[in-house]
Amino acid sequence: MEFALNVFYLKCQYSLCTLGYLFIVLFFNGGYKILGDIYYAIH
């Protein structure tokens, strides 16, 4: 099971999974304020 998870992680490491993880981390670290400002600036 651990091996499968490691392979899955390696395959996702350089894909959108990393971007999604970073987005979630930024979101829960207050990054949502910056993203909100950008969103309202664009719209």
N, C-alpha and C positions, 0 to 999 in steps of 0.2 A: 504494500500500500504506500509506504513512504517513497519507494522507488518511483511509482507512478506519479506521485505528487511532485517529486523532484523533476521528472521529465516534463510534466505539465508546466511547472514553474519556468523551466529553461525555455520551453517553446513560447511562453507568454512574456518572457523577460524583455524581448525586443519587439513587442507588438503593442496593440492597443490596450492590453491588460495593464501594462505599466502606466500608460497615460491615465487609464481609468483609476488605478490605485492612487496615483499622484493627485488626481482630481478629488478623490474622496478625502485624502489626507488634508489637502488644502481647504476643502470645504469645511471639515470639522475643526480646522485650526483657525477659522476666522477668514479663510480665503473667500468665503461666499460674499463678503462685503465688497471685495475688489471685483469679483465676478459680477456682482450686482451693479456696481458702478459702470463697468464696461457694458453690461447688457443695456442699461438705461441710456448710456452714451450713444450706443449704436441705434437703439430704437427711440 
